[in-house]
Each structure stands twice: as structure tokens, then as C-alpha cells.
Amino acid sequence: MAASQHTLGHYLEEVEITDRWRDSSNSVWWTIRGRALAALGREREVFELFRSLTRESVNTHGRPESH
């Protein structure tokens, strides 16, 4: 559904789909939301999304072993 909204240029609708999505940890969610925000020219939000993604990926791994 989101891909067809993007193809049609309905970027706000695409963002609204991700607003209703229950699992934002899904990589598809990140892709759809980032693509829609970028298409809307919402650069600040895209960078915030990217920062939260990189922070999440770092936090999901254990601490490095100390030798």
C-alpha cells in the first residue's frame, strides 16, 4: 500500500501509513518512512530518523568484550 502511495506521489499518505504502523523496528518501516520524508523535503526528520536507526543498531548489540 505504501509503495503505491509513493509511486502516485502521495507522500503525506505514506508517512501516515507509518504513523499507524505498530512495529517501527521493522526495516521496511524505516525504508518507507525515510523515503516519504525525503520526497517531502523534510531533511531534518530524515536525519533524525537515520540517527535513531544508527543509535538503535548500536544499542541492540552487546558491549564489546574487554580483554
Buried (B, 14 or more C-beta within 10 A) or exposed (E): EBEEBBEEEBBEBBBBBBEEBEEEEEEEBBEBBBBBBBBBEBEEBBEEBEEEEEEEEEEEEEEEEEE
